[in-house]
Amino acid sequence: MNFDLTDEQREFRHVVHTFMEKEVKPLARHTDESHEFNWTAVRKMGPLGLLGLQIPEQYGGAELDSISTTIATEELAWACGSTSLAISAHNCLGMGPILDFGTEAQKQRWLPHLATGKGRLGCLSLTEPGAGSDLRNVKTTAVLDGDEWVINGNKMWATNASIADTIIVLCRTEKEEGTRALSHIIVPTDTPGVIIGAPERKMGLNGSPTHAVTFDNARVPAENLLGERGKGLAQTLTTLTKGRISIGSLALGLAQAAYDAALKYAHERETFGTPIGNHQAVAFMLADMETEITASRHMLYWAAWLKDQGRPYAKAAGMAKLYATDMSERACRNAIQIHGGFGYSSEFEVERMYRDTRLMSIGEGTSEILRMVIGRHIMAGTE
Ligand SMILES: Cc1cc2nc3c(=O)[nH]c(=O)nc-3n(C[C@H](O)[C@H](O)[C@H](O)COP(=O)(O)OP(=O)(O)OC[C@H]3O[C@@H](n4cnc5c(N)ncnc54)[C@H](O)[C@@H]3O)c2cc1C
């Protein structure tokens, strides 16, 4: 058993951390307050490989292993929750399904543009007003008319929709009910009939635009069907299983940032003649944070390692996300506690981290759904 990162993984973490410290973290507060997506930094991420983390080099990506991808996501979130969610959604949701299920022609057409940063970002739109955890209720339809799909319906909560070139849309293509009724279709955002709503007003992650999207007789070529017809739900499960490592890593990065800020403050702030970190109650909060952050990191890297070994990893990914997202909320909460009244002020970054991390136990499988998934694996004896 070897717990060490490889030299390449260590060097990659160093390069990404240095970039984030310089280009992203100093702007995180502005990104949150202005609700502006940080294109300036994101444009510089292409050459670092951050816009095509696991995309093969032949399509312009960095072709990284899953542990390096986890490290990149963690470092992104350490710097800025909003920017990290957008880049994680772009990689995992906007490009992942094209890589996993697309034809060679689809990969060549869409991936180089998205993975190099020459274009804008990718987006995946599954959720609807009446279908989130239970995607069998998706109502958006795609009907073949000659050699075109005609798409009609209303989607919700599409991360990146307004800053994306493509939206992969989960549509009802079959008349039958059940698990073989849905398919994914790639829809360019400049398609007539694609109407992107105003940015949603959210609790946090304000620099990551989220939108309702309406499809009003939007027509795309039949060849934009992604993978096999009727396999949309199965494809979604594969995509979300990978996405769980990614969302867990976002939660981990936010927790690490909150811990770093709390530790610094615990050294600087004095009460009763000594730095507050010397009071046992504060030191215990730091001890819990460090313990749980370390546990989360091991769980996430383990799930990523299983994935790279080609071994089943759905249970591991679910457990890692469940633990890391709950842990991150506790860590950010205690980071505010350690800052006292200042922690409640938007002058200090820990309140933003607390708001940002709240999404992580909801998106890409709520904690309740994850417990169901993990429970099913336990009862079936599967991994
Ligand atoms: C900021 C943000 C960004 C997002 N980005 C995207 C995106 O890019 N693309 C996309 O498609 N979606 C996106 N989403 C949507 C997100 O994935 C869904 O909100 C999430 O899957 C939950 O679905 P829901 O909101 O419909 O909640 P519901 O499914 O209605 O769940 C409501 C509550 O009931 C619980 N519940 C539901 N079913 C069960 C059950 N069987 N047993 C126990 N409890 C249950 C849930 O855990 C939850 O607590 C985003 C959401 C947000 C807030």
The ligand as an SDF file (V2000), in Angstrom:
LIG
                    3D

 53 58  0  0  0  0  0  0  0  0999 V2000
  -26.6260   25.9000   -7.5880 C   0  0  0  0  0  0  0  0  0  0  0  0
  -27.1870   24.6800   -8.2580 C   0  0  0  0  0  0  0  0  0  0  0  0
  -26.5780   24.2050   -9.4110 C   0  0  0  0  0  0  0  0  0  0  0  0
  -27.1190   23.1050  -10.0830 C   0  0  0  0  0  0  0  0  0  0  0  0
  -26.5640   22.7060  -11.2800 N   0  0  0  0  0  0  0  0  0  0  0  0
  -27.1810   21.7530  -12.0190 C   0  0  0  0  0  0  0  0  0  0  0  0
  -26.7370   21.4330  -13.3450 C   0  0  0  0  0  0  0  0  0  0  0  0
  -25.7320   21.9620  -13.8400 O   0  0  0  0  0  0  0  0  0  0  0  0
  -27.4660   20.5540  -14.0720 N   0  0  0  0  0  0  0  0  0  0  0  0
  -28.5730   19.9430  -13.5850 C   0  0  0  0  0  0  0  0  0  0  0  0
  -29.1920   19.1610  -14.2910 O   0  0  0  0  0  0  0  0  0  0  0  0
  -29.0050   20.1900  -12.3140 N   0  0  0  0  0  0  0  0  0  0  0  0
  -28.3400   21.0840  -11.5310 C   0  0  0  0  0  0  0  0  0  0  0  0
  -28.7950   21.3730  -10.2580 N   0  0  0  0  0  0  0  0  0  0  0  0
  -29.9510   20.6570   -9.7410 C   0  0  0  0  0  0  0  0  0  0  0  0
  -29.6030   19.6510   -8.6310 C   0  0  0  0  0  0  0  0  0  0  0  0
  -28.8880   18.5780   -9.1630 O   0  0  0  0  0  0  0  0  0  0  0  0
  -30.9220   19.2400   -7.9610 C   0  0  0  0  0  0  0  0  0  0  0  0
  -31.3780   20.3570   -7.2210 O   0  0  0  0  0  0  0  0  0  0  0  0
  -30.7520   18.0230   -7.0480 C   0  0  0  0  0  0  0  0  0  0  0  0
  -30.4930   16.8860   -7.8140 O   0  0  0  0  0  0  0  0  0  0  0  0
  -31.9940   17.7690   -6.1810 C   0  0  0  0  0  0  0  0  0  0  0  0
  -33.1560   17.7540   -6.9520 O   0  0  0  0  0  0  0  0  0  0  0  0
  -34.4140   18.6560   -6.5290 P   0  0  0  0  0  0  0  0  0  0  0  0
  -33.9040   20.0510   -6.3040 O   0  0  0  0  0  0  0  0  0  0  0  0
  -35.4550   18.4850   -7.5570 O   0  0  0  0  0  0  0  0  0  0  0  0
  -34.8860   18.1020   -5.1400 O   0  0  0  0  0  0  0  0  0  0  0  0
  -35.9390   16.8820   -4.9110 P   0  0  0  0  0  0  0  0  0  0  0  0
  -35.5590   15.7240   -5.7430 O   0  0  0  0  0  0  0  0  0  0  0  0
  -37.3110   17.4200   -5.0500 O   0  0  0  0  0  0  0  0  0  0  0  0
  -35.6700   16.5600   -3.3820 O   0  0  0  0  0  0  0  0  0  0  0  0
  -36.2040   17.3550   -2.3190 C   0  0  0  0  0  0  0  0  0  0  0  0
  -35.8190   16.6990   -0.9880 C   0  0  0  0  0  0  0  0  0  0  0  0
  -36.4040   15.3970   -0.9060 O   0  0  0  0  0  0  0  0  0  0  0  0
  -35.3890   14.4210   -0.6950 C   0  0  0  0  0  0  0  0  0  0  0  0
  -35.7530   13.1950   -1.4060 N   0  0  0  0  0  0  0  0  0  0  0  0
  -36.1350   13.0630   -2.7060 C   0  0  0  0  0  0  0  0  0  0  0  0
  -36.3930   11.7880   -2.9920 N   0  0  0  0  0  0  0  0  0  0  0  0
  -36.1390   11.0760   -1.8570 C   0  0  0  0  0  0  0  0  0  0  0  0
  -36.2010    9.7010   -1.5210 C   0  0  0  0  0  0  0  0  0  0  0  0
  -36.5460    8.7510   -2.4150 N   0  0  0  0  0  0  0  0  0  0  0  0
  -35.8950    9.3390   -0.2440 N   0  0  0  0  0  0  0  0  0  0  0  0
  -35.4940   10.2720    0.6590 C   0  0  0  0  0  0  0  0  0  0  0  0
  -35.4320   11.5820    0.4000 N   0  0  0  0  0  0  0  0  0  0  0  0
  -35.7380   11.9770   -0.8580 C   0  0  0  0  0  0  0  0  0  0  0  0
  -34.1130   15.0430   -1.2590 C   0  0  0  0  0  0  0  0  0  0  0  0
  -32.9570   14.4460   -0.7090 O   0  0  0  0  0  0  0  0  0  0  0  0
  -34.2970   16.4790   -0.8360 C   0  0  0  0  0  0  0  0  0  0  0  0
  -33.9310   16.6250    0.5120 O   0  0  0  0  0  0  0  0  0  0  0  0
  -28.2540   22.4490   -9.5510 C   0  0  0  0  0  0  0  0  0  0  0  0
  -28.8380   22.9180   -8.3730 C   0  0  0  0  0  0  0  0  0  0  0  0
  -28.3410   24.0250   -7.7280 C   0  0  0  0  0  0  0  0  0  0  0  0
  -29.0180   24.5270   -6.4950 C   0  0  0  0  0  0  0  0  0  0  0  0
  1  2  1  0
  2  3  1  0
  2 52  2  0
  3  4  2  0
  4  5  1  0
  4 50  1  0
  5  6  2  0
  6  7  1  0
  6 13  1  0
  7  8  2  0
  7  9  1  0
  9 10  1  0
 10 11  2  0
 10 12  1  0
 12 13  2  0
 13 14  1  0
 14 15  1  0
 14 50  1  0
 15 16  1  0
 16 17  1  0
 16 18  1  0
 18 19  1  0
 18 20  1  0
 20 21  1  0
 20 22  1  0
 22 23  1  0
 23 24  1  0
 24 25  2  0
 24 26  1  0
 24 27  1  0
 27 28  1  0
 28 29  2  0
 28 30  1  0
 28 31  1  0
 31 32  1  0
 32 33  1  0
 33 34  1  0
 33 48  1  0
 34 35  1  0
 35 36  1  0
 35 46  1  0
 36 37  1  0
 36 45  1  0
 37 38  2  0
 38 39  1  0
 39 40  1  0
 39 45  2  0
 40 41  1  0
 40 42  2  0
 42 43  1  0
 43 44  2  0
 44 45  1  0
 46 47  1  0
 46 48  1  0
 48 49  1  0
 50 51  2  0
 51 52  1  0
 52 53  1  0
M  END
$$$$
